[in-house]
Amino acid sequence: MKHEAIAASLNSRGNASQGGELAEGLTITEHEAEQVERANASSAPPVVFVHGLWLLPSSWDRWVTLFEEAGYVALTPGWPDDPETVFQAREHPEVFAGKGIGEIADYEEAVIRRLKRKPVIIGHSFGGLLTMILAGRGLAAASVAISPAPFRGVLPLPIPTLRTASVALRNPANWNRAVPLSYEQFRYSFANVVGEDEAKELYLGYSVPGAGEPLFQAASANLNPWSEAQVDSTNPDRGPMLIVSADSDHTVPWAIANAAYEKQKRNQGVTEIVKMPGRGHSLTIDAGWRDVAEKVLGFVGRFTTITARIA
């Protein structure tokens, strides 16, 4: 497996005020360290892609090619203990268990803090929520949250979202388990707007078990003042942010994305939202991925002259 276990304890995980200190003490994998070294040796602006639940870093492979052809240097850090391949992930689902939002965010920060320049951060689904958390910690030159999972203060919970989350939430024991999606669940949650043949290809090529804990954390965020699903949307160092919504998304419908935008637009930085027509939650991996990527590329291209270093 590509990813090793985190070496440091995370007893205070999720505390944004301590995030930098925690991140400095974490061990990242050799593969991620190589990506950081490559980015630091390049004069190109770095862009960090953060994957979401039920996916792996390889879900960004085509985006990496597009962005590097456009002049960026890309990094695709995993979540703690991510396997390298979909096959390995399905063979060893237990490695995903017990990973919470705070621990994952601190791990992503540990990678980012090794960069010499603030990167653009782009994330999808729970990766979109992680992107907002990291931007709120002042770690992004610009950020893009695609179909972002909800955080504390985002109130709408549409029925399709609850149906997707119920895969884990229906059994409290799933908090500490890895929860896979059946093909039918993936079809509803991710691939509801693509054809049957493409949906099967996406399921076989991308879908892996996901940690149950983040789903419980997001679902209970508005009931828990100490929730790890919290975002500092007022930090003046947050940087420009784009939120991308898919108009037919069952997992993160427009109501959730727009509520996140309403919170984020109070920031003094640029905050924009765009709705992609005829798209579902698979918008970053399905046949229409390039339309989304080019929209994102156009946004970040307005801010890639930023050369500020991470404080």
Rosetta blueprint (number, residue, H / E / L):
1 M L
2 K L
3 H L
4 E L
5 A L
6 I L
7 A L
8 A L
9 S L
10 L L
11 N L
12 S L
13 R L
14 G L
15 N L
16 A H
17 S H
18 Q H
19 G H
20 G H
21 E H
22 L H
23 A H
24 E H
25 G L
26 L L
27 T L
28 I L
29 T L
30 E H
31 H H
32 E H
33 A H
34 E H
35 Q H
36 V H
37 E H
38 R H
39 A H
40 N H
41 A H
42 S L
43 S L
44 A L
45 P L
46 P E
47 V E
48 V E
49 F E
50 V E
51 H L
52 G L
53 L L
54 W L
55 L L
56 L L
57 P H
58 S H
59 S H
60 W H
61 D H
62 R H
63 W H
64 V H
65 T H
66 L H
67 F H
68 E H
69 E H
70 A L
71 G L
72 Y L
73 V E
74 A E
75 L E
76 T L
77 P L
78 G L
79 W L
80 P L
81 D L
82 D L
83 P L
84 E L
85 T L
86 V H
87 F H
88 Q H
89 A H
90 R H
91 E H
92 H L
93 P H
94 E H
95 V H
96 F H
97 A L
98 G L
99 K L
100 G L
101 I H
102 G H
103 E H
104 I H
105 A H
106 D H
107 Y H
108 E H
109 E H
110 A H
111 V H
112 I H
113 R L
114 R L
115 L L
116 K L
117 R L
118 K L
119 P L
120 V E
121 I E
122 I E
123 G E
124 H E
125 S L
126 F H
127 G H
128 G H
129 L H
130 L H
131 T H
132 M H
133 I H
134 L H
135 A H
136 G H
137 R L
138 G L
139 L L
140 A L
141 A L
142 A E
143 S E
144 V E
145 A E
146 I E
147 S L
148 P L
149 A L
150 P L
151 F L
152 R L
153 G L
154 V L
155 L L
156 P L
157 L L
158 P L
159 I H
160 P H
161 T H
162 L H
163 R H
164 T H
165 A H
166 S H
167 V H
168 A H
169 L H
170 R L
171 N L
172 P H
173 A H
174 N H
175 W H
176 N H
177 R L
178 A E
179 V E
180 P L
181 L L
182 S L
183 Y H
184 E H
185 Q H
186 F H
187 R H
188 Y H
189 S H
190 F L
191 A L
192 N L
193 V L
194 V L
195 G L
196 E H
197 D H
198 E H
199 A H
200 K H
201 E H
202 L H
203 Y H
204 L H
205 G H
206 Y H
207 S L
208 V L
209 P L
210 G E
211 A E
212 G L
213 E H
214 P H
215 L H
216 F H
217 Q H
218 A H
219 A H
220 S L
221 A H
222 N H
223 L H
224 N L
225 P L
226 W L
227 S L
228 E L
229 A L
230 Q L
231 V L
232 D L
233 S L
234 T L
235 N L
236 P L
237 D L
238 R L
239 G L
240 P L
241 M E
242 L E
243 I E
244 V E
245 S E
246 A E
247 D L
248 S L
249 D L
250 H L
251 T L
252 V L
253 P L
254 W H
255 A H
256 I H
257 A H
258 N H
259 A H
260 A H
261 Y H
262 E H
263 K H
264 Q H
265 K L
266 R L
267 N L
268 Q L
269 G L
270 V L
271 T E
272 E E
273 I E
274 V E
275 K E
276 M E
277 P L
278 G L
279 R L
280 G L
281 H L
282 S L
283 L L
284 T L
285 I L
286 D L
287 A L
288 G L
289 W H
290 R H
291 D H
292 V H
293 A H
294 E H
295 K H
296 V H
297 L H
298 G H
299 F H
300 V H
301 G L
302 R L
303 F L
304 T L
305 T L
306 I L
307 T L
308 A L
309 R L
310 I L
311 A L
